[in-house]
């Protein structure tokens, strides 16, 4: 959903460029927590989150070589309930920014070089109905533009079943959906969850919950 919206915005803004590009993540500053297992039954509130989101896939629809994207300040709020009958339900909201770097070569259209202010105006006018609420662009190194797109907070609910292992691996299976694995650790009234790279390869880091 976010990938498609970003691709549409860039295609509208930069229609004359050709090719494809690849983005980068947010430098891997958020570490996965260790798994230790424990009893997850209860109502847990998300108290903190540190997530690195690989934004490379968001750029698959970009029409200009050299464009990169990185996630910034992504966070999760909400709660999740685990029952003794091995079912779960959750209500979460995800928000953050995507920072798009446009090299100078991508600013040239039909012999005219766009300013970052013009790129910002074009992006802003293209956001209606997308997953982003605003855009701000400034001049970057090499006379390119760095544009920050603010993601509209996305709220969702989910439910399904779960299993855990003594080693600290949780598998959650959404009702009618797919499964995902997380490393988890419960210590007292605090639990940490870290997404498994194999099942959620574009997200790493840790979500901390308390009850």
Secondary structure, 3 states (H helix, E strand, C coil): CHHHHHHHHHHHHCCCCCCCCCCCCCCCCCCCCCCCECCCCEEEEEEEEEEEECCHHHHCCCCCCCCEEEEEEEEEEEEEEECCCCEEEEEEEEEEEEEEEECHHHHEECCEECCHHHHHHHHHHCCCCCCEEEEEEEEEHHHEEEEEEEEEEEEEEEEEEEEECCCCEEEEEECCCCEEEEEEEEECCEEEEEECCCCCCCEEEEEEEEC
